[in-house]
Amino acid sequence: MNIQIDNHGLIYLGRKEPLKPIPEEELEAARKWLKDHATPIKSINYKHSSYGWKHVAEKIVGTYVSNGALLKAAQELGFTIKPMRDRCLNAYINISEKSYRNHI
């Protein structure tokens, strides 16, 4: 599934504000965390939203990571993204719970 994402998170048709580009340095930080510390699983993890995961990533990489950067990097790396609810910026991702517990 190809979901459109900007710096804030998921994008929905009809949104009135302009898209905010995702800075490359945030994308690279998110990619690094996902590659090095996030284990993909077969099912979606409903315990943590993309917004929660971004805070875990920030703690590990030591720099700001936007919600959109985490989602876009996850999408690029083949993770499954599921919107939390209609018109919500955040999503659930198929990242293992162990990936969370190892970094809190």
C-alpha positions as CSV (number, residue, x, y, z in Angstrom):
1,M,0.0,0.0,0.0
2,N,1.4,3.4,-1.0
3,I,0.4,6.0,1.6
4,Q,1.3,9.6,1.1
5,I,3.3,11.1,3.9
6,D,4.6,14.6,4.8
7,N,6.6,15.8,7.8
8,H,3.6,15.7,10.1
9,G,2.5,12.2,9.1
10,L,-0.2,10.6,6.9
11,I,-1.8,12.8,4.2
12,Y,-5.4,12.7,3.3
13,L,-7.1,13.9,0.2
14,G,-8.8,17.3,0.6
15,R,-6.4,18.5,3.3
16,K,-6.2,22.3,3.0
17,E,-2.7,23.1,4.4
18,P,0.3,22.6,2.0
19,L,2.5,19.6,2.3
20,K,5.6,20.1,4.5
21,P,8.6,18.4,3.1
22,I,10.5,15.9,5.2
23,P,14.1,17.0,5.8
24,E,16.6,14.4,4.5
25,E,18.6,14.4,7.8
26,E,15.4,13.3,9.7
27,L,14.7,10.6,7.1
28,E,18.3,9.3,7.4
29,A,18.0,9.2,11.2
30,A,14.7,7.3,11.0
31,R,16.2,4.9,8.5
32,K,19.2,4.2,10.7
33,W,17.0,3.5,13.7
34,L,14.7,1.2,11.8
35,K,17.6,-0.7,10.2
36,D,19.6,-1.1,13.4
37,H,17.0,-1.4,16.1
38,A,13.4,-2.1,14.8
39,T,12.6,-5.7,14.1
40,P,9.7,-6.2,11.6
41,I,7.0,-8.7,12.5
42,K,4.2,-10.3,10.5
43,S,1.4,-8.5,12.2
44,I,0.8,-4.9,13.1
45,N,1.8,-3.8,16.6
46,Y,-1.2,-2.0,18.1
47,K,0.5,-1.1,21.3
48,H,2.5,1.9,20.0
49,S,1.7,4.5,17.3
50,S,4.2,6.0,14.9
51,Y,4.3,9.0,17.2
52,G,5.4,6.8,20.1
53,W,8.0,5.0,17.9
54,K,9.5,8.4,16.8
55,H,10.3,9.2,20.4
56,V,12.0,5.9,20.8
57,A,14.0,6.6,17.6
58,E,15.0,10.1,18.8
59,K,16.3,8.7,22.1
60,I,18.5,6.2,20.3
61,V,19.8,8.3,17.4
62,G,20.1,11.5,19.5
63,T,18.4,13.9,17.1
64,Y,14.9,15.0,16.2
65,V,12.8,12.7,14.0
66,S,9.4,13.8,12.8
67,N,6.4,11.5,12.8
68,G,6.4,11.8,9.0
69,A,10.1,10.9,8.7
70,L,9.6,7.7,10.7
71,L,6.6,6.7,8.6
72,K,8.2,7.5,5.3
73,A,11.4,5.6,6.3
74,A,9.3,2.7,7.4
75,Q,7.4,2.7,4.2
76,E,10.6,2.8,2.1
77,L,12.1,-0.1,4.1
78,G,9.0,-2.3,3.5
79,F,7.4,-2.1,7.0
80,T,3.6,-2.3,7.0
81,I,1.8,0.9,8.0
82,K,-1.9,1.0,9.1
83,P,-3.6,4.3,9.8
84,M,-4.8,4.5,13.4
85,R,-8.2,5.8,12.3
86,D,-9.7,7.9,9.5
87,R,-7.9,11.2,8.9
88,C,-5.3,10.6,11.7
89,L,-1.7,11.6,11.1
90,N,-0.4,8.6,13.1
91,A,-0.3,5.0,12.2
92,Y,0.5,1.6,13.6
93,I,3.6,-0.2,12.2
94,N,4.6,-3.9,12.3
95,I,7.6,-3.3,14.7
96,S,8.1,-5.9,17.4
97,E,7.3,-5.2,21.0
98,K,10.8,-6.3,21.9
99,S,12.2,-3.4,19.8
100,Y,10.3,-1.1,22.2
101,R,11.2,-2.8,25.4
102,N,14.9,-2.9,24.5
103,H,15.0,0.9,24.2
104,I,12.9,2.4,27.0
